[in-house]
Amino acid sequence: MTTIQRQLLELSPAEFTTQVNSPNTVVFDVREQAEYAREHVAGAQNIPLSRLTLETVPQTTKNVILYCQSGNRSRRAADLFFAAGYDQVAHFDGGFMAWKEANLPYNENKKAPLPMMRQVQIVAGGLVLTGTLLSAFVSPWFLLLTGFVGGGLMFAGFTGFCGMANLLAHLPYNQVK
């Protein structure tokens, strides 16, 4: 009886840099299209986790490396690759944030939409400010708005699922081709 052990390898920036330039490696950026359009590692292909399903997992014989912004989405994407039959998948520990902190080169387009986390911060902050001002000057019932936004942010922090980010990702200006 043979047991296949599926293993997610966590690569450091130095290990990732070494493997990203190998002809036997394919790198997938699983962030949303707008995030990828704004900045990404040269040579990476974009397959957003929100659109990745068991049926859309790319088939390749090359070594697969995944990355996202912080490493959370790439871990979830790795589960889909394992479910699709891959025995070994690597991901960049710390994600694109660690890549930038290591001062490694990347492609950047400042005309592309803002990163999703900044969009979420702007919208959430605007809703909290609006709810606070309306509760002070109109009705204390508007505190429910700030409470709803705060609860949503906590839920996103605990689960890694952000409904506001998913909604913002579907807006037309975030539909980058």
N, C-alpha and C positions, 0 to 999 in steps of 0.2 A: 504494500500500500504506500503510495506516494502522497505526501502532504505538501501542498504548495503554500508557502508562507508569503503573504503579500506584505510588502514593506514599503513604507513611505520614508525615503531618505531625506534628511534635512541637511541642506547644503549651506555652508557659510559663504560670505561674499567671495572669499578667495576660491573656494571649491566651485562656486557658481561661475565665476569668471573663467576658470580653466575649462569647464565643460560647455559653456555657452558657445565657445568658438569651435567646438568639435563638429566635424561633418556628420558624425553619427548621432547627433543630438538635435532634438526639436524642442523649442521653448515656446510655451503657451502662456500668454498673459490672460488671466481669467477675470480681470476687472471689466467694468462696463466700457462700452465703446468710447464714451466721452472721456473717461479717465485715460484710456489708451491713447486717444488722439492727442491729449494734452501732453503726455510724456510716457515714454516706454523705453525698455532696453532694446537697443538696436538688434534687429533680426528676430525679435519675438513676434509670434502670430497671436492675434486676438480672438479668443473664444470666450465671451462673457459667461460667467457661471449661471446667470439668470436665464440663459438660452441653452445651456448645456444639459442634455438629457442622455440617457443610456444609448439612444439611437443616434445622437449627434456627436458622440465621442469620436474624435478622429482616429482612424486606423493607420498606424505606422509601425515600421520595424525598428525605428530609431529609438534611442533613449529619450524618455519624456521628462522634461522639467517644467514645473508649473510655478507661477508666482502671481501674487496679487498685491494689494497695498500693504497688508501687515502679516499675511500668512494664514489667516482664518479661511478665506474663500478658497485658497489653493488646497488646503486640507480637505475641504468639502468636495472640491473638484476631483481630488485624488480618489476619493471613495467611488465616484462614478467611473473613473478609469479602471479601478480594480474590479468593479462590477461588470465592466465591459470586457474583462479578460486579461488586463495587464497584471503581471506579477510584481513588477517593480516600477515605481514612479518616484521622482524626486521633486522636492519643492524648495524654494528659496526661503530659508528661515528668516523671518522678520520682514519679508516681502520688499516691495519697492522702496519703502521708507528706509530700511536698512541699506539698500543699494545706494540711495542718495546720501545717507549718513557716512558711508564709506567713501564718498566722493568719487564714485565710479561714473564713467560717461553714460549718457542716455540721450535719446532724441526728445526734443521739446518743441511744442508749438503753442506759443502764448495766445494765439487767436482761437484756440479750441475752447470748449466750455470749461468752466471751473471744475475742479475735482468734486466728486459727489459729496464727500464729507463737508467741504466748505459750503456747498449748496444747502445741505441739511442744517448746518449751523446757522446760516443766514435765515432760512425759513423758520426754524425752531425759535431762534432769537427774536425774530419779528413777531411771531405768534405770542410768545411770552410777554414781550413789551406791550403789544396791543392789548392782551388780556389784562395786564397789570394797570395800564392807563384807563381802560374802560371800566375796570372794577373800582378804581379810585374816583372817577368822575361820572359814571353812568349808573352802574349797578354792581354790587358785590358778587352777583351771580357770574360775572365774567371771569372770576377766579377759577371757575371750572375749566375754562380754556387753558389757563396756565397749568392747572393740575393734569389735564389730559395730555398736554405736550410733555410735561415732566415724566408722567407715567410711561408714555411711549418711548422716551429716551432711555429710561431705566430698562424697559423691556428689551430694547435694541441692545443695550449694553450686556444684559444677562444672556440673551439668546443668540446674538449675532445677526438677527433678522431685523432690518429696519424698513418698515412699511413706507415711511416718508421717502427714503432713498429709492425704493422701488417705484413709487409714484413719480418722483422727479426724473428718474431715468427714462420714463416714457414720454416726457415732454418733448415737443418738436426740436427745440434747440439742443437737446442731448442726443438726438438721433444722428450720429455721425456715421457717414458711409466710408 
